[in-house]
Amino acid sequence: MFAPLDMHGEKRHEIHRSARLSMLHERVVKRMDKVDNLADEVEQAAAVLVAATRQPDRIIMLGM
């Protein structure tokens, strides 16, 4: 996985850092996708709530 070390271990350090940043990036992207999906669910639930609690446009009074 790692290339041979140079005199100061810099090459190995850079490869390790690059691999770590790549893994972190993948985790952030997955988390953002999850948050986006949950936000869509919240928007849908809010729309259902608004539709369920909406008052009629006109109230017709009977018998008066």
Biopython code that builds the backbone (N, CA, C, O; Angstrom):
import numpy as np
from Bio.PDB.StructureBuilder import StructureBuilder

atoms = [
    (1, "MET", "N", (0.823, -1.190, 0.000)),
    (1, "MET", "CA", (0.000, 0.000, 0.000)),
    (1, "MET", "C", (0.868, 1.256, 0.000)),
    (1, "MET", "O", (0.603, 2.190, -0.756)),
    (2, "PHE", "N", (1.883, 1.285, 0.825)),
    (2, "PHE", "CA", (2.720, 2.474, 0.910)),
    (2, "PHE", "C", (3.952, 2.326, 0.031)),
    (2, "PHE", "O", (4.531, 1.244, -0.069)),
    (3, "ALA", "N", (4.342, 3.406, -0.597)),
    (3, "ALA", "CA", (5.565, 3.419, -1.402)),
    (3, "ALA", "C", (6.770, 3.376, -0.468)),
    (3, "ALA", "O", (6.652, 3.683, 0.719)),
    (4, "PRO", "N", (7.912, 3.002, -0.996)),
    (4, "PRO", "CA", (9.115, 2.989, -0.149)),
    (4, "PRO", "C", (9.375, 4.373, 0.453)),
    (4, "PRO", "O", (9.092, 5.403, -0.158)),
    (5, "LEU", "N", (9.911, 4.359, 1.645)),
    (5, "LEU", "CA", (10.196, 5.619, 2.338)),
    (5, "LEU", "C", (11.370, 6.337, 1.708)),
    (5, "LEU", "O", (12.327, 5.705, 1.259)),
    (6, "ASP", "N", (11.298, 7.650, 1.675)),
    (6, "ASP", "CA", (12.479, 8.417, 1.320)),
    (6, "ASP", "C", (13.274, 8.633, 2.606)),
    (6, "ASP", "O", (12.954, 8.032, 3.632)),
    (7, "MET", "N", (14.266, 9.449, 2.570)),
    (7, "MET", "CA", (15.163, 9.601, 3.722)),
    (7, "MET", "C", (14.434, 10.128, 4.964)),
    (7, "MET", "O", (14.840, 9.814, 6.083)),
    (8, "HIS", "N", (13.406, 10.893, 4.800)),
    (8, "HIS", "CA", (12.748, 11.521, 5.948)),
    (8, "HIS", "C", (11.317, 11.021, 6.176)),
    (8, "HIS", "O", (10.616, 11.546, 7.040)),
    (9, "GLY", "N", (10.888, 10.047, 5.439)),
    (9, "GLY", "CA", (9.535, 9.529, 5.609)),
    (9, "GLY", "C", (8.458, 10.445, 5.056)),
    (9, "GLY", "O", (7.274, 10.248, 5.329)),
    (10, "GLU", "N", (8.856, 11.443, 4.281)),
    (10, "GLU", "CA", (7.885, 12.413, 3.776)),
    (10, "GLU", "C", (6.912, 11.787, 2.782)),
    (10, "GLU", "O", (5.726, 12.118, 2.773)),
    (11, "LYS", "N", (7.415, 10.888, 1.951)),
    (11, "LYS", "CA", (6.558, 10.279, 0.941)),
    (11, "LYS", "C", (5.448, 9.464, 1.614)),
    (11, "LYS", "O", (4.284, 9.547, 1.221)),
    (12, "ARG", "N", (5.816, 8.683, 2.624)),
    (12, "ARG", "CA", (4.823, 7.882, 3.335)),
    (12, "ARG", "C", (3.813, 8.791, 4.035)),
    (12, "ARG", "O", (2.611, 8.523, 4.034)),
    (13, "HIS", "N", (4.315, 9.858, 4.626)),
    (13, "HIS", "CA", (3.432, 10.807, 5.313)),
    (13, "HIS", "C", (2.411, 11.400, 4.340)),
    (13, "HIS", "O", (1.228, 11.488, 4.668)),
    (14, "GLU", "N", (2.846, 11.799, 3.165)),
    (14, "GLU", "CA", (1.941, 12.400, 2.183)),
    (14, "GLU", "C", (0.910, 11.394, 1.683)),
    (14, "GLU", "O", (-0.253, 11.743, 1.481)),
    (15, "ILE", "N", (1.333, 10.142, 1.482)),
    (15, "ILE", "CA", (0.395, 9.110, 1.033)),
    (15, "ILE", "C", (-0.638, 8.839, 2.121)),
    (15, "ILE", "O", (-1.831, 8.722, 1.839)),
    (16, "HIS", "N", (-0.176, 8.741, 3.360)),
    (16, "HIS", "CA", (-1.091, 8.499, 4.472)),
    (16, "HIS", "C", (-2.075, 9.665, 4.615)),
    (16, "HIS", "O", (-3.271, 9.445, 4.806)),
    (17, "ARG", "N", (-1.591, 10.867, 4.527)),
    (17, "ARG", "CA", (-2.439, 12.058, 4.641)),
    (17, "ARG", "C", (-3.465, 12.096, 3.517)),
    (17, "ARG", "O", (-4.633, 12.406, 3.748)),
    (18, "SER", "N", (-3.035, 11.786, 2.315)),
    (18, "SER", "CA", (-3.938, 11.775, 1.172)),
    (18, "SER", "C", (-5.032, 10.721, 1.345)),
    (18, "SER", "O", (-6.201, 10.982, 1.061)),
    (19, "ALA", "N", (-4.648, 9.528, 1.812)),
    (19, "ALA", "CA", (-5.628, 8.461, 2.035)),
    (19, "ALA", "C", (-6.619, 8.871, 3.123)),
    (19, "ALA", "O", (-7.819, 8.629, 2.996)),
    (20, "ARG", "N", (-6.125, 9.481, 4.174)),
    (20, "ARG", "CA", (-6.988, 9.920, 5.277)),
    (20, "ARG", "C", (-7.979, 10.991, 4.809)),
    (20, "ARG", "O", (-9.161, 10.935, 5.148)),
    (21, "LEU", "N", (-7.502, 11.953, 4.040)),
    (21, "LEU", "CA", (-8.386, 12.998, 3.522)),
    (21, "LEU", "C", (-9.441, 12.412, 2.584)),
    (21, "LEU", "O", (-10.591, 12.852, 2.582)),
    (22, "SER", "N", (-9.050, 11.433, 1.799)),
    (22, "SER", "CA", (-9.998, 10.781, 0.901)),
    (22, "SER", "C", (-11.100, 10.074, 1.694)),
    (22, "SER", "O", (-12.277, 10.175, 1.349)),
    (23, "MET", "N", (-10.720, 9.366, 2.748)),
    (23, "MET", "CA", (-11.708, 8.680, 3.587)),
    (23, "MET", "C", (-12.641, 9.683, 4.262)),
    (23, "MET", "O", (-13.852, 9.467, 4.321)),
    (24, "LEU", "N", (-12.083, 10.768, 4.764)),
    (24, "LEU", "CA", (-12.909, 11.792, 5.411)),
    (24, "LEU", "C", (-13.880, 12.425, 4.413)),
    (24, "LEU", "O", (-15.036, 12.692, 4.741)),
    (25, "HIS", "N", (-13.399, 12.658, 3.199)),
    (25, "HIS", "CA", (-14.253, 13.236, 2.161)),
    (25, "HIS", "C", (-15.432, 12.314, 1.868)),
    (25, "HIS", "O", (-16.565, 12.779, 1.747)),
    (26, "GLU", "N", (-15.179, 11.019, 1.754)),
    (26, "GLU", "CA", (-16.254, 10.059, 1.495)),
    (26, "GLU", "C", (-17.280, 10.071, 2.627)),
    (26, "GLU", "O", (-18.484, 10.001, 2.377)),
    (27, "ARG", "N", (-16.806, 10.158, 3.864)),
    (27, "ARG", "CA", (-17.724, 10.195, 5.005)),
    (27, "ARG", "C", (-18.589, 11.448, 4.978)),
    (27, "ARG", "O", (-19.786, 11.387, 5.259)),
    (28, "VAL", "N", (-17.989, 12.580, 4.642)),
    (28, "VAL", "CA", (-18.741, 13.838, 4.585)),
    (28, "VAL", "C", (-19.796, 13.775, 3.481)),
    (28, "VAL", "O", (-20.929, 14.215, 3.677)),
    (29, "VAL", "N", (-19.427, 13.231, 2.328)),
    (29, "VAL", "CA", (-20.382, 13.127, 1.221)),
    (29, "VAL", "C", (-21.554, 12.228, 1.613)),
    (29, "VAL", "O", (-22.707, 12.558, 1.336)),
    (30, "LYS", "N", (-21.266, 11.093, 2.257)),
    (30, "LYS", "CA", (-22.343, 10.199, 2.700)),
    (30, "LYS", "C", (-23.251, 10.897, 3.709)),
    (30, "LYS", "O", (-24.473, 10.768, 3.649)),
    (31, "ARG", "N", (-22.643, 11.636, 4.636)),
    (31, "ARG", "CA", (-23.434, 12.343, 5.648)),
    (31, "ARG", "C", (-24.310, 13.408, 4.999)),
    (31, "ARG", "O", (-25.469, 13.575, 5.378)),
    (32, "MET", "N", (-23.762, 14.126, 4.023)),
    (32, "MET", "CA", (-24.540, 15.162, 3.342)),
    (32, "MET", "C", (-25.711, 14.548, 2.580)),
    (32, "MET", "O", (-26.801, 15.119, 2.556)),
    (33, "ASP", "N", (-25.495, 13.388, 1.956)),
    (33, "ASP", "CA", (-26.591, 12.700, 1.268)),
    (33, "ASP", "C", (-27.682, 12.311, 2.258)),
    (33, "ASP", "O", (-28.872, 12.451, 1.975)),
    (34, "LYS", "N", (-27.261, 11.823, 3.421)),
    (34, "LYS", "CA", (-28.233, 11.422, 4.445)),
    (34, "LYS", "C", (-29.036, 12.635, 4.926)),
    (34, "LYS", "O", (-30.256, 12.558, 5.069)),
    (35, "VAL", "N", (-28.357, 13.738, 5.173)),
    (35, "VAL", "CA", (-29.035, 14.964, 5.622)),
    (35, "VAL", "C", (-30.000, 15.458, 4.548)),
    (35, "VAL", "O", (-31.107, 15.896, 4.862)),
    (36, "ASP", "N", (-29.588, 15.389, 3.288)),
    (36, "ASP", "CA", (-30.446, 15.823, 2.187)),
    (36, "ASP", "C", (-31.709, 14.969, 2.111)),
    (36, "ASP", "O", (-32.808, 15.491, 1.920)),
    (37, "ASN", "N", (-31.549, 13.662, 2.259)),
    (37, "ASN", "CA", (-32.716, 12.768, 2.238)),
    (37, "ASN", "C", (-33.652, 13.049, 3.409)),
    (37, "ASN", "O", (-34.872, 13.066, 3.243)),
    (38, "LEU", "N", (-33.085, 13.268, 4.587)),
    (38, "LEU", "CA", (-33.915, 13.570, 5.756)),
    (38, "LEU", "C", (-34.628, 14.910, 5.600)),
    (38, "LEU", "O", (-35.772, 15.055, 6.031)),
    (39, "ALA", "N", (-33.966, 15.882, 4.992)),
    (39, "ALA", "CA", (-34.603, 17.183, 4.754)),
    (39, "ALA", "C", (-35.789, 17.029, 3.808)),
    (39, "ALA", "O", (-36.818, 17.678, 3.994)),
    (40, "ASP", "N", (-35.652, 16.176, 2.798)),
    (40, "ASP", "CA", (-36.774, 15.917, 1.892)),
    (40, "ASP", "C", (-37.955, 15.306, 2.645)),
    (40, "ASP", "O", (-39.106, 15.675, 2.411)),
    (41, "GLU", "N", (-37.662, 14.371, 3.549)),
    (41, "GLU", "CA", (-38.729, 13.750, 4.342)),
    (41, "GLU", "C", (-39.431, 14.775, 5.227)),
    (41, "GLU", "O", (-40.652, 14.738, 5.374)),
    (42, "VAL", "N", (-38.666, 15.686, 5.814)),
    (42, "VAL", "CA", (-39.254, 16.728, 6.665)),
    (42, "VAL", "C", (-40.149, 17.645, 5.832)),
    (42, "VAL", "O", (-41.241, 18.010, 6.270)),
    (43, "GLU", "N", (-39.695, 18.018, 4.641)),
    (43, "GLU", "CA", (-40.513, 18.867, 3.773)),
    (43, "GLU", "C", (-41.825, 18.178, 3.404)),
    (43, "GLU", "O", (-42.880, 18.812, 3.389)),
    (44, "GLN", "N", (-41.759, 16.887, 3.107)),
    (44, "GLN", "CA", (-42.978, 16.145, 2.770)),
    (44, "GLN", "C", (-43.921, 16.075, 3.969)),
    (44, "GLN", "O", (-45.132, 16.242, 3.819)),
    (45, "ALA", "N", (-43.375, 15.830, 5.149)),
    (45, "ALA", "CA", (-44.201, 15.761, 6.356)),
    (45, "ALA", "C", (-44.835, 17.121, 6.647)),
    (45, "ALA", "O", (-45.990, 17.190, 7.067)),
    (46, "ALA", "N", (-44.090, 18.190, 6.427)),
    (46, "ALA", "CA", (-44.635, 19.532, 6.651)),
    (46, "ALA", "C", (-45.778, 19.815, 5.678)),
    (46, "ALA", "O", (-46.783, 20.415, 6.057)),
    (47, "ALA", "N", (-45.627, 19.389, 4.440)),
    (47, "ALA", "CA", (-46.694, 19.596, 3.452)),
    (47, "ALA", "C", (-47.954, 18.829, 3.847)),
    (47, "ALA", "O", (-49.064, 19.337, 3.695)),
    (48, "VAL", "N", (-47.786, 17.616, 4.348)),
    (48, "VAL", "CA", (-48.934, 16.826, 4.802)),
    (48, "VAL", "C", (-49.603, 17.512, 5.986)),
    (48, "VAL", "O", (-50.831, 17.574, 6.051)),
    (49, "LEU", "N", (-48.817, 18.024, 6.912)),
    (49, "LEU", "CA", (-49.368, 18.712, 8.080)),
    (49, "LEU", "C", (-50.139, 19.963, 7.673)),
    (49, "LEU", "O", (-51.229, 20.219, 8.183)),
    (50, "VAL", "N", (-49.580, 20.727, 6.768)),
    (50, "VAL", "CA", (-50.263, 21.939, 6.304)),
    (50, "VAL", "C", (-51.577, 21.574, 5.626)),
    (50, "VAL", "O", (-52.598, 22.222, 5.858)),
    (51, "ALA", "N", (-51.555, 20.547, 4.796)),
    (51, "ALA", "CA", (-52.782, 20.132, 4.106)),
    (51, "ALA", "C", (-53.830, 19.638, 5.097)),
    (51, "ALA", "O", (-55.023, 19.876, 4.909)),
    (52, "ALA", "N", (-53.394, 18.956, 6.142)),
    (52, "ALA", "CA", (-54.336, 18.407, 7.123)),
    (52, "ALA", "C", (-54.928, 19.484, 8.020)),
    (52, "ALA", "O", (-56.048, 19.333, 8.507)),
    (53, "THR", "N", (-54.204, 20.555, 8.243)),
    (53, "THR", "CA", (-54.679, 21.595, 9.166)),
    (53, "THR", "C", (-55.231, 22.820, 8.452)),
    (53, "THR", "O", (-55.637, 23.783, 9.103)),
    (54, "ARG", "N", (-55.252, 22.799, 7.143)),
    (54, "ARG", "CA", (-55.738, 23.948, 6.378)),
    (54, "ARG", "C", (-57.229, 24.135, 6.618)),
    (54, "ARG", "O", (-58.002, 23.178, 6.582)),
    (55, "GLN", "N", (-57.618, 25.371, 6.861)),
    (55, "GLN", "CA", (-59.032, 25.676, 7.069)),
    (55, "GLN", "C", (-59.674, 25.900, 5.710)),
    (55, "GLN", "O", (-59.027, 26.361, 4.771)),
    (56, "PRO", "N", (-60.937, 25.571, 5.620)),
    (56, "PRO", "CA", (-61.621, 25.779, 4.334)),
    (56, "PRO", "C", (-61.629, 27.261, 3.970)),
    (56, "PRO", "O", (-61.608, 28.132, 4.839)),
    (57, "ASP", "N", (-61.659, 27.522, 2.678)),
    (57, "ASP", "CA", (-61.657, 28.906, 2.200)),
    (57, "ASP", "C", (-62.926, 29.654, 2.604)),
    (57, "ASP", "O", (-62.885, 30.859, 2.854)),
    (58, "ARG", "N", (-64.038, 28.949, 2.666)),
    (58, "ARG", "CA", (-65.312, 29.605, 2.924)),
    (58, "ARG", "C", (-66.107, 28.745, 3.903)),
    (58, "ARG", "O", (-66.214, 27.530, 3.731)),
    (59, "ILE", "N", (-66.646, 29.366, 4.900)),
    (59, "ILE", "CA", (-67.470, 28.647, 5.870)),
    (59, "ILE", "C", (-68.931, 28.949, 5.564)),
    (59, "ILE", "O", (-69.342, 30.108, 5.523)),
    (60, "ILE", "N", (-69.695, 27.911, 5.353)),
    (60, "ILE", "CA", (-71.119, 28.068, 5.058)),
    (60, "ILE", "C", (-71.892, 27.750, 6.328)),
    (60, "ILE", "O", (-71.788, 26.652, 6.875)),
    (61, "MET", "N", (-72.659, 28.710, 6.785)),
    (61, "MET", "CA", (-73.447, 28.512, 7.997)),
    (61, "MET", "C", (-74.839, 28.059, 7.608)),
    (61, "MET", "O", (-75.531, 28.732, 6.845)),
    (62, "LEU", "N", (-75.237, 26.941, 8.124)),
    (62, "LEU", "CA", (-76.549, 26.382, 7.816)),
    (62, "LEU", "C", (-77.550, 26.718, 8.915)),
    (62, "LEU", "O", (-77.196, 26.756, 10.094)),
    (63, "GLY", "N", (-78.777, 26.957, 8.534)),
    (63, "GLY", "CA", (-79.853, 27.169, 9.489)),
    (63, "GLY", "C", (-79.868, 28.543, 10.112)),
    (63, "GLY", "O", (-80.535, 28.722, 11.131)),
    (64, "MET", "N", (-79.206, 29.485, 9.589)),
    (64, "MET", "CA", (-79.253, 30.821, 10.173)),
    (64, "MET", "C", (-79.836, 31.787, 9.210)),
    (64, "MET", "O", (-79.959, 32.972, 9.522)),
]
sb = StructureBuilder()
sb.init_structure("model")
sb.init_model(0)
sb.init_chain("A")
sb.init_seg("    ")
for serial, (resi, resn, name, xyz) in enumerate(atoms, 1):
    if name == "N":
        sb.init_residue(resn, " ", resi, " ")
    sb.init_atom(name, np.array(xyz, "f"), 0.0, 1.0, " ", f" {name:<3s}", serial, name[0])
structure = sb.get_structure()
